[in-house]
Amino acid sequence: MSKTERIELRVSADDKAAITAAAAAEQVTTTDFVRGAVFDRVEHVRARADRTVMPAAQFDALVAALDASDDNPNLARAFASRRRFVQG
């Protein structure tokens, strides 16, 4: 894929020196180092967006509620009736 877009970033002289040194330690260009760091963060944010995080006690209560039987006659009738459509 062609790289045609630019993102510019202003940093302090100390930050630039730290980024440049880290890139050199990884034996990559500063651009590749920054791009890699950004995409590591992108993947982290995307992964977090796909998950629901909750305290363990809340999760245990959720699982217990899902495991508890619920006498719902309408739902039982719906599952007991013949299907109108069958996957072929």
C-alpha positions as CSV (number, residue, x, y, z in Angstrom):
1,M,0.0,0.0,0.0
2,S,1.3,3.4,-0.9
3,K,2.2,5.8,1.9
4,T,0.9,9.2,0.8
5,E,-0.5,10.8,4.0
6,R,1.5,12.7,6.6
7,I,1.1,13.2,10.3
8,E,3.3,15.9,11.9
9,L,4.2,16.0,15.5
10,R,5.9,18.6,17.6
11,V,8.0,17.4,20.5
12,S,10.6,18.9,22.9
13,A,14.3,18.6,22.1
14,D,14.6,16.0,24.9
15,D,11.7,14.0,23.6
16,K,13.2,14.0,20.1
17,A,16.6,12.9,21.5
18,A,14.9,10.0,23.4
19,I,12.9,8.9,20.4
20,T,16.0,9.0,18.1
21,A,18.1,7.1,20.7
22,A,15.4,4.4,21.1
23,A,15.1,4.1,17.3
24,A,18.8,3.7,17.0
25,A,18.8,1.0,19.7
26,E,16.2,-0.9,17.7
27,Q,18.2,-0.3,14.5
28,V,15.2,1.3,12.7
29,T,14.6,4.8,11.4
30,T,12.9,7.3,13.7
31,T,9.9,7.3,11.3
32,D,9.6,3.5,11.5
33,F,10.0,3.6,15.3
34,V,7.3,6.2,15.8
35,R,5.0,4.4,13.3
36,G,5.5,1.1,15.1
37,A,4.8,2.7,18.5
38,V,1.7,4.3,17.2
39,F,0.3,1.1,15.7
40,D,1.1,-0.9,18.9
41,R,-1.1,1.6,20.7
42,V,-3.8,1.4,17.9
43,E,-4.0,-2.4,18.4
44,H,-4.2,-1.9,22.2
45,V,-7.1,0.6,21.9
46,R,-8.9,-1.6,19.3
47,A,-8.5,-4.7,21.5
48,R,-9.8,-2.9,24.5
49,A,-12.8,-1.6,22.5
50,D,-13.8,-5.2,21.7
51,R,-13.8,-6.4,25.3
52,T,-16.0,-5.7,28.3
53,V,-14.0,-5.3,31.5
54,M,-15.6,-5.7,34.9
55,P,-14.7,-6.6,38.4
56,A,-14.5,-10.3,39.2
57,A,-17.5,-10.2,41.6
58,Q,-19.6,-8.5,38.9
59,F,-18.6,-11.1,36.4
60,D,-19.4,-14.0,38.8
61,A,-22.9,-12.4,39.4
62,L,-23.5,-12.2,35.7
63,V,-22.5,-15.8,35.1
64,A,-24.7,-16.9,38.0
65,A,-27.6,-14.9,36.6
66,L,-27.1,-16.6,33.2
67,D,-27.0,-20.0,34.7
68,A,-30.2,-19.5,36.8
69,S,-33.3,-21.0,35.3
70,D,-36.1,-18.6,34.3
71,D,-39.6,-19.9,33.9
72,N,-40.9,-18.0,31.0
73,P,-43.8,-19.8,29.4
74,N,-43.8,-17.7,26.2
75,L,-40.2,-18.4,25.5
76,A,-40.7,-22.1,26.3
77,R,-43.6,-22.2,23.8
78,A,-41.5,-20.5,21.1
79,F,-38.7,-23.0,21.4
80,A,-41.2,-25.9,21.4
81,S,-43.0,-24.9,18.3
82,R,-42.0,-26.0,14.8
83,R,-39.7,-23.7,12.9
84,R,-41.1,-21.8,9.9
85,F,-37.7,-21.6,8.2
86,V,-35.1,-24.4,8.1
87,Q,-31.5,-23.7,7.1
88,G,-30.7,-25.8,4.1
